[in-house]
Amino acid sequence: MTNEQIQEQLLAKFGDNISAFKDEFGMMSFEVSRDFNTEALHFLRDELGFNFLTDVCGIHYPDMETERQFAVVYHLHNWVENVRIRFKSFLNGENPEIETASKLYLSANWQERETYDFYGIVFTGHPDLKRILNMDEMVSFPLRKEFPLEDGSRTDKDDRYFGRIPVNANSN
Amino acid sequence: MSNIIAPISIQDKYADMIRQRENEDGSELSILNLGPTHPATHGIFQNVLLMDGERILDAEQTVGYIHRAFEKIAENRPFYQINVLTDRMNYCSSPINNFGWWMTLEKLLSVEVPKRAQYLRVILMELARISDHLICNSILAVDTGAFTGFLYVMQYRERIYEIYEELCGARLTTNMGRIGGLERDLSDTGFRKLRAFMKDFPVAFKEFEALVSRNRIFMDRCVNVGGISADKAISYGFTGPNLRAAGVDYDIRIVNPYSSYEDFQFDIPVGKSGDTYDRYCVRNEEIWQSYRIIQQALDKLPDGPIHADVPEFYLPPKEQVYTSMEALIYHFKIVMGEIPVPKGEVYHCVEGGNGELGFYLVSDGSRVPYRLHFRRPCFIYYQAFTDMIKGGLLSDAIVIMSSLNVIAGELDA
């Protein structure tokens, strides 16, 4: 199965909702519109044999237009043909929401929780969407570009430099 | 910190189940905190278990106790300073993480690594795999009550660390390699230590196997404990020895060979039922296969340079910086970060100690990554732990966790 064949089949099935095909460092990547991510995953898994969800993660693009400020990236691997692909779904910057893949792949569960934890991307239909690596009391999303890294020149250990207070944790 | 005891949300969830059971037949369920610091968990994980006597009815993990936000830190560091972050993920096999990261960069920069460096990398990565599996299996034996085996093999991890020391000066967080190859060749003492290791290790490891593998108590504790079917393991994102124990021969070294793995002959051991004993056996056999690879790499080790000719990414020798204009310029440019890198997105994966260790790098052309995501195998397969221990005994949960080889640093990144 070549990348062209995959591209053809995807275009025949989803039309305009799949776009921006390109080949980067030997891996085909494309974009899937936000509303079709699970349908595309379903199709890729059951029809094209992408049986393994390698990775799910988020990216923040604050400089793009509002509709494309967040992206969820999926890496898939077809073990029979040994083909890897990657696709992105771009999300709205104010209200990043996308359907969960955890019903298709059990491994998506924690990876989506991690993405939510880092970026605040809401996965609708997720069985247990809560923070996973950071503390529950935290209110900001640390991997967004506007979140500052600890100041390297600080001389004390004030919590403010870790971004914890005043806005970052619930007081109770 | 509020979650030294079970987090409120989990307590609430279980409180209803406890009340309901009490009303039904008067029996009493209890909540047990296994961790965050517990000698049997080998790292900082908390498991909140809902227990009916000795039996586990439900469980939930809270992770993140040593989360250090590596992905955020990486977005603020030049490429070569990210290597020290990768050490601290799976610290039982840091060279694999190091070389995985360099290979990702080499893919982005289209750098061809010379054969000698590739073979040396293979030797070091396989040594790392041996030390990783050695710890996992011997600790598994300790958890079932056999301390002696652990003491037999522990000194061989020490000897592997001494070989690392000869190359890079460090033992645990190695920071090995550079873009395009290695920072220096393995010294003569290093080769001598490596040959001595190759001579002595099989004897000790055979002794370990003779002591543990067919031990009655060990088998009773491990056979048919924590099994997982191949389908479920794939869906849960298992990779590495844990997946191979379930009978799937998926190994990145074969599927997407890197660093000249295609030059070597080795077998991929697989298990059948995916239980604790299979995981143990697969790891043991992988140690022998790694040993085989090192032997072949040592025999075939070619002469030649230990790094690619990429002066814009590979620091010149220090004495040249003081005497040669060109070296001074490159030194300045590398340190001050004036070398442009290509834009693009690259995913590279290596077979880590626990499975597919992936690096997803988004480069916007600047000296720091725009986004760097680590695919940590532990993090992904540890979510199956609840499923694997449900309905079992508490003592089984300890053994299962030990055999999964969950490394806290990799889990939390």
Chai-1 contact restraints between the chains, C-beta under 6 A:
chainA,res_idxA,chainB,res_idxB,connection_type,confidence,min_distance_angstrom,max_distance_angstrom,comment,restraint_id
A,E24,B,G344,contact,1.0,0.0,6.0,A-B,restraint_1
A,E24,B,E345,contact,1.0,0.0,6.0,A-B,restraint_2
A,F25,B,K107,contact,1.0,0.0,6.0,A-B,restraint_3
A,F25,B,V346,contact,1.0,0.0,6.0,A-B,restraint_4
A,D55,B,G358,contact,1.0,0.0,6.0,A-B,restraint_5
A,D55,B,R375,contact,1.0,0.0,6.0,A-B,restraint_6
A,C57,B,H373,contact,1.0,0.0,6.0,A-B,restraint_7
A,I59,B,R371,contact,1.0,0.0,6.0,A-B,restraint_8
A,N82,B,V255,contact,1.0,0.0,6.0,A-B,restraint_9
A,Y105,B,S235,contact,1.0,0.0,6.0,A-B,restraint_10
A,L106,B,S235,contact,1.0,0.0,6.0,A-B,restraint_11
A,L106,B,Y236,contact,1.0,0.0,6.0,A-B,restraint_12
A,S107,B,Y236,contact,1.0,0.0,6.0,A-B,restraint_13
A,S107,B,G237,contact,1.0,0.0,6.0,A-B,restraint_14
A,S107,B,I380,contact,1.0,0.0,6.0,A-B,restraint_15
A,N109,B,Q383,contact,1.0,0.0,6.0,A-B,restraint_16
A,W110,B,Q383,contact,1.0,0.0,6.0,A-B,restraint_17
A,L133,B,G64,contact,1.0,0.0,6.0,A-B,restraint_18
A,L133,B,H67,contact,1.0,0.0,6.0,A-B,restraint_19
A,P142,B,K72,contact,1.0,0.0,6.0,A-B,restraint_20
A,L143,B,K72,contact,1.0,0.0,6.0,A-B,restraint_21
A,L149,B,N76,contact,1.0,0.0,6.0,A-B,restraint_22
